[in-house]
Amino acid sequence: MSSSNDQLTLRIRRIIDFRDARDWKQFHNPKDISISLVLEATEVLEHFQWKNKEEMEEHIKKNKDSIGEELADVLYWILLMCHDLKIDILAALDDKLKKNEQKYPVEKARGNHTKYNKL
């Protein structure tokens, strides 16, 4: 196992230990975890809502820690769900990247935001 896999495993174990110490698994079904994931993602989005480019740049400078906390909340729910559903998130990411590389070949997609089925 690589160092990054070891670090990921340790963090997932910490998440599970945190949950189990509080007896919260009873509340953690895939639907409710998904809801929590979306709610936390919207808290990331709130940092940028209604801001123009300059306002966002200033907000990021002043609120990087807070944005990081919200991103960590999103990652928490992703890792918890992967654990509960027995999904190897790093393998899933690798598979998804391979699919995206096929759907968006560089020669067609470079500098182009068009969806793959329209390229």
N, C-alpha and C positions, 0 to 999 in steps of 0.2 A: 504494500500500500504506500502510495506517495505521501509526502509531507502534507500537501494540500488536502488529500483525502483524510489523513489523520486529524488535521485541524477541523475539517468539516464534521467528522465523526464525533470529536470532542464537543463541538458546539451543539450538535443534535442531542447528544447525551445530556448536556446541561439544560437544554430546553425541556427534555422529557423529565429530568429530575425536578426541575422547577414546577412543571405541571403536576407531576405525581405527588409532590410534597403538599400540594394544595387540594388534591383530590378533584382536579378539574377535568380529567379525561371523560367523565360522565357527560360533560357538556360539549365535547369535541367530536362531533360527527362531521362528515365531509361537507354537508350543507352549511353548518354554522362556522366551520373553519373558513370556507369559501367566502361567506359573508364578511367575516373579520378581515380577511385578506383584501377584499374590495374596499371596505371602510378605511383601512390603513392606507391603501393606495390613494384614496381620495384626499387623505390628509397630506400626502405628498403634493398632490395637485393643487391644494389650497395655497401652497406657498407661491404658486405662479399665476393663479387666476387673476385676470384683469390687469396684469402688469405688462408693460411694453418691454422691449429688449433692454433698455437702459435700467428700468426699474427692477427687472429680474436680476441683472448683473449685480446691482447694489444689494438687493435682498439676499442673494446667495452669499455675498461677502459677509453680511451681518448675521446671517442665520444658518450658516453651514452646519453647525452642530445640531440644530433643531431638524434640519432637513435630513441629516444623517440618522437621527433617531427615528424619524418616520420611515426611512428606507429600511432601517434595522427591524422595525415592526413588520414591514412587508415580508422581509426575509424570514423572520421568525415564523410567520404563518405558513410560508412556502415550505420551510424545512420541517415543520411539524406535520403538515399534510403529507409530505413525501414519506416521512417516517411511518405514519399511520397507514398509508396506502402501499407501503413497501415499494416505493419508486426511488431508484437511484438517480438523483437529480443531475449529477454530473454526466452520467451515461445518457440521460434524456436530453440534456443540453447538447452533448456531442452529436446525437442523432438528429436533433432539430437543426443544428448548424449545417450538417451535411445536406439535409433536405433543402434548406434555404440557399445553400451554394448552388444546388441544382436548379432551383426555381428562379434564382436571380444570378445568372452568369454575368461575370464582370463586363463582358463585351456588350451586353444589352442593358444592364442595370446601372452602370457607373454614371453618377450624377443625375439619375432619373428616379423619381418617386412613384412611378407607375406600378400598379399591382402586377404580380408575376403573370397572371393570366391575360394581361393586356400588352405585355412586352412584345 
